[in-house]
Amino acid sequence: MINRLVFENLKHRPVRTLLTAIAVGIQVTMILTLVGVSFGMLDDIAKRTRGTGADLMVRPPDSSIIGFSGNMPEKIVDVVRGLPHVGIATGVLQQPIGGINTITGINLAEFDRMSGGFEYLSGGPFEHPNDLIVDDVFARAEHVRVGGMVNLGKPWRICGIVLPGKLSRTFAEIKALQEMYSAQGKVTTIFVKADEPGNIPVVQSELEQRLGTSYKIYSMQEYTSLVSVNNIPELKTFTNVVIGLGLAIGFLVVFLSMYTAVLERTREIGILKALGAGPGYILSMLIRETIFLSVFGTIAGILMTYGARALLGVFVPTFTTEIAYSWWPFAAVLAIAGSLIGAIYPGLKAARQDAIEALSYD
């Protein structure tokens, strides 16, 4: 009986029911899209780092997991090359150019040897100091073609467009980039490939002994395992803030909807009480409405996440987004919890209404 009453109440006010559910869905979409972007971007960074073909990497003492907060002398590359069982070693310079964008300076011949080489979709290798090789994702995002110009702090000519998956989205000749940004003789990261897979631990041990504990030396497996939201405090804090905003939206929307519903149904509540319905019955009815709205909103929010991913893929191709299936239950719990919190005060107000006053309400 009570479930039918809940359903009829929601059906009687279809516009408000739909808008409330969509608002809850937007809360869910915000959370899942943010988490999907975070996971997707970090997973993409890990995949592109593995795309170098390296077994180990050396980073400066003051560097973070994915930050580019410091450089080191390029002459260390020669030291690394001289160690036993090192097959290939190459240094790269990753130059920030605003926001999350960087240009990666490489020695093209060495990088090709280590990674297996670029697969060019159009154009070819560097010809001039201001030449830039970009991947297909960047080219689509910036709407550029071979021979075109792009301004990344300084004007660059696109000389080649390649398949994505090798460390960066934009590449320049390392010597030109060093000179352009006054970083002569500096590199950000040294990638190392052992002569045999079985010698990787030996090379890592040699690097630690020769360079000391101040330099950060990772095997590729260690590094990619560290590229996660939990290991990047700024991203974790940002995620928590957005989740908090999502909860606030859900709370306010449901609070306003339920409070309005209680005012609109004052006489109805009075009739129910006159027929013997107790406070628990009234409260249960409103709580069930809230749960229905939040569940429906959660489903709508999950579906809208697919739409959000498609839109990001069209308008912001560089924002790699995943569907965070593991977060669906968590997002549902947050949506239901926020909705229930928003329904508590209106529900208690309805449950405590005096039947005589409610019947006389106009």
N, C-alpha and C positions, 0 to 999 in steps of 0.2 A: 504493500500500500504506500509506504513512505517513498519508495523508489519511483513509483509511478507519479506521485505528487511532485517529486524533484524534477522528473523528466518533463512533466506538463508545465511547470514553472519556467524551465529553461526554454521550452518550445514557445511559450507564450510571449517571450521577449527575445526573438531571434537575433536582432541586430546587436543588442547588448551582449548576449551570449557569445556571438561570433567575435565581436570586438575584444571582449575580455580574453577569450581563448587565444586570439591572435597576439594580443599583448603579452600573454604568458609565453607564447611561442617565440616572440621576438627575444625575450629574455633567454630562452634556451638556445636560439640561433646565435646570439651574441657570444655566449659561453663556448658553444661547440665550434663556431667559426674561429674564434680567437685561439682556442686550443689546437684546432686543425692547422691554422697558419703557423703557430709555434712549432708543432711537431713536424709539419711539412718543410718549413724552412731549415730546421736543424737537421732533419733527415737528408735534405738535399745537400746541405753543407758536408755532411759525413760521406755521402755518395760521391760528391765531386772531389773530396779529398782522397778517397780511395781510388778515384779515376786517375790520379797521378802515376799509379803503378809503383809507388814507393813502399818500402817496408817499414821505414822509420822516419821520424821528423825531429828536427832540432829547432827550438824556439828560444828567444831571448829570456833572460831572467825575469823581466818585468811584464811579460805578456800574459794575457788571460786566455781562457779556453778558445774563444772565437774572436777575441779582440786583436787589434794591431797596434798595441800601445808602445811598442819599442822595436828598434832595429839592432843588429849586431854587425861587427866587421865582416866584410865579404871574404877576407883572407882566411876565415875559419873554414870556408868551403874547401880550401886546399889542404888544411889540416885533416879534415874528415876524409878527403879522397885518399890520403896517405895511410889510413888505418887498414889493418889486415881485413880481408874478406869484404871490403867495400867494392861493389861493382860499379855503381854510378852515384854521384852526389852532385846536386845542383841547387843553387840558391835562387830564391825568388824575392822580389820586393813587392809588398802589398801596400799600395798607397791609397789611404782614404780620400774620398773626393766629396764628402758630404753625405749625411744620413748613414745608410747601411751600404752605400755604393763604394766600390774600390776598383782600382786598376791594378792588375798583377803584372809586374815586370818579369820576364823570363828570358833565359838564353834558349832560343828556339831549338837549336840543334840538340842541346842536352835534354831539354824537356821532351822533345819528340822521342829520343832514345829511351827515356825512362817510361813514358806514358804509352808509347806505341804510336804516337803522332796524331795530329788532328785529322778529322774527316771533313774536308771542305765541301760545303754545299754550293758555294760560289766564291770567286776570288782566290787569293793565295797568301803566301807568307809576307812578312814585312819587306817593304821596299824603301821606305823613307822614315826618318826619325819620329814623325808624328803619326805613323800608321798604327792602326788598332785592329786586332782580330777579335771578333765578338761571336758569342754563340747565338744559335737561332732564337732562343727565348728573348735575349736582349734585343736582337734585331726586330722581332715582332713588337716588343714593348715600346721601342723608340721609333718604330717605323722607318728604319734605315736600310739602305742597300749598299753594296760594294761601290766605292767611289764617292759615296755621300759623306757629309761631315756631321759630327756630333760634338756638342759642347759638354765636356765633363770637367769643368773647372778651367780647361784649356781646349782649344779646338783640335779635334782628332779626325783623321781620314780613315774610313772603314776600308781595309784592304782585303779582308776575308771574313766569311761567315761560316761557322763550323757547327757540327753537332754538339749539343751540351754534354756535360758530364766529366770535364777535366779541370778540376780545381776552381775555376773562376768563370765569370761571364764575359770579362773583358781582359785582353792581353796586349801588352806593349813590349817592345824590345827593352830589356832591363837597363842597358847603358843609357838609352835615351830617357827613360823614366827617372833614373838616378840623377841625371844632369838637370832635367826639367824641374825636379822638386828638391834640389840641393841635397841629395842623399848619396853622393858619390862614395863608392866603396862600402855601401851598406846593403844588407839583405834582411828580410823579415823572418824567413823560414828556410831551413835547409832540408831538402828531401833526400833520403838515402835509400839505395837499393842494394841489398846484400848480393854477393856472387852466387850464393846458394840459399834456399829457404831455411835449411837447417842451421845456417850461420847467423840468423837474425839475432838470437840472444847473445851471441859472442860479440857481434858488432855493437849492440846496445851497451853491453858491459864496457867495451873499449871506449865508446863515446863518453860514458859516465866517468870513466877514469881519466880520460884525456881532457875533457872540458870542465869537469868538476860538477858539483851538485847544484850550482846556481842556475845553470842552463836547464831548460825543460826538455827532456828527451822522452819521446813516446814511441812505442810501436804503433802501427796503424790501428791495430785492434784496440789498444788502450785508448788512443785518442778518440776514435769514433764512439767508444762506449761512454766517454766523458761529455760528448756533445748532447746534452739533454737539458730540459728546462730546469731541473733541480740543481744543476751545476752552474747556472747563470742567474745570480741573485736578482739582477735588474729585471730580467724577463719573468722570473717567478713572481716578483712583487707586482709587476704590471698585470700579470694574469690574475692574481688575487684581487687587485683593484677592480678589474672588469667584472669578475665574478660577483664581487660585492655590489657593483652597480646593477648587475642583472637581478640580484636578490632584492635590491631596493625597488626596482621597477616592478617586479612581480608582487611585492608587498603592497605598494601604493595602488597598483591597478586593481588588485583583488579587494583591497580595503575599500576603495571608492565604489567599486561595483557592488559589493555586498552591503555596504552602508546605504547606498541608494536603494538597493533591493528591499532592505528592511523598512525604509521609509515608505516606499511604494506599497508594501504589503502589510502595513500596520493593521488595517481592518481584517485582512486575511488571517493574520496571526491571532487577532482577537477572537475571530470565529473558531479557529482551531483550539484555542485555550478554553473557550466556552463549551466546546464539545468534549473537553477533558484532556486535551493534549498538555503534557507537562513541559517544563523548561528543557528537560533532556531531549524530548521529541523535537521541539523547535530547533534547538542547537544542532541536533543530529541532522535535521533536514538541510540546514545551511551548510554544514560541514560536508555533507555528501554532494551538494551542488558545487562546492569549492573543489573537491577532489575530482569530480567529473570535468570541470573546466580546466583544471591544471593538467590532467591526463590528456585531454583532447588537445590542449595547448602544447604539451610536450611533443606529441606526435606531429603536430603542425610545425613545431620548431625544428624537429629532426628533418622533416621534408624540406623546409626552407633552407637548411644547411647545404643541401645539394645545390639549390639554386644559388646560394651565396658563393659556393665554390666555383660554379660555372661562370658567374659574373666576374669573379676575381681572375679566372683564367682568361677571360676576354679582355678586361680592362687593365688588369695588373698581372701580366704573365709571370713576372719575376717573383711574385708571392706564391710559392708552391704551397698548396693546401691539401691536407689529408682529411679524410673522414675519420674522426676519432671515435671509433666504435666503442672502445673501452670506457669512454666518458659518457655514453648514453645513460646508463643507470645513475651516474652521479648527477648529471644535468636534470634528470627526472626527479631525483630526490630533492635537489635544490629548488626546483620549480614548485613541487608539491609543498615543501616545507615553507617556502616564502608565501605561497598562497594561503596556507593554513594560518600562518601568523597574521596575515592581513585580514583573515575572516574572524579572528577571535573576538575583537571588540564588537563588530556588528552582530555576531552571533550571540554574545552575552547580552547585548542591548535588547535583541529580539526576545531572548529567553526570559528576560526580567520584566517585559512589558506587562502592565496590568490589563486584564481582559476587558474590564469596563471602560477604561480609558481608550484602549485600542478600538473597541466597537464604536465609541463616540467620535473617533478621529475622522476628520473630513479631508 
